[in-house]
Amino acid sequence: MMSALPHPLTELDGMPFLDDSFAARRLLAGAAAVRHVEAERLGRTGSILDTAASIEEWLAPARIVLLRPSAEPIPASPLSPTENRLINDALQGMLAAVPTWEILLRLPVRYALLHSTTGAISASSRAWPQHVLLAPEAFASPLELGEHLLHELSHQWLYLIQELWALEGEHADKLNLPSGTANRAPSEVLGAAHVAAVLTRFYRATGAQGETRLTALRDYGLGCLDLLDSRVDLLTPAGWQIAHRLKEAL
């Protein structure tokens, strides 16, 4: 992890999905380099990362999971052709609504069907970078699917940032989200606030949701940030920089 870098918002010109100046390609190049170094450490590489093609290779979802040997198997199965088409249609709809999100929406991601007994409709994890799991319920409507895709893609971009910067304190306690979900790391609380801010921006741009929903998103996001404000040691300076930007966005 490249902790000697300047803070993420300074180095990346903002936050994914919130700032159109966000330097997504810069982050992708940095993540590819970090992954290459990690692969060398694990003895899982045989070439120097020095071409555009090899950078793309290090950004492939199938390759990055090989660098997570301790991760549990992904609880998923392949999507049907219809489900894949619905995902592509939803991504195209979001791109049409916010064209500046093109590179963010086209992040190489493996979408799969979620097998879960928790009741979750979508899921992702830092242990499985660039993998998004969707339960059948996520396909209930285009609006439902679009929200879950944007939710999980927001997480994926924050996970990429975390490959270069530590966002939470080394011995930070777990927290309970305002929704009641328990035992979440401070970086996950930060991620929940990021999702709330991203959805707020999207719905304000499209008018797809009314003020009641927008108010709920804002309250939830600010509630997450209030949890983090309770102790200065929960986040690193990089994490606090992101928290301050999210508060501005909400």
Secondary structure, 3 states (H helix, E strand, C coil): CCCCCCCHHHHHCCCCCCCCCCCHHHHHHHHHHHHHHHHHHHCCCCCCCCCHHHHHHHCCHHHHHHHCCCCCCCCEECCCHHHHHHHHHHHHHHHHHCHHHHHHHCCCCEEEEECCCCCCCEECCCCCCCEEEECHHHHCCHHHHHHHHHHHHHHHHHHHHHCCCCCECCCCCCECCCCCCCCECHHHHHHHHHHHHHHHHHHHHHCCCCHHHHHHHHHHHHHHHHHHCCCHHHECHHHHHHHHHHHHHC
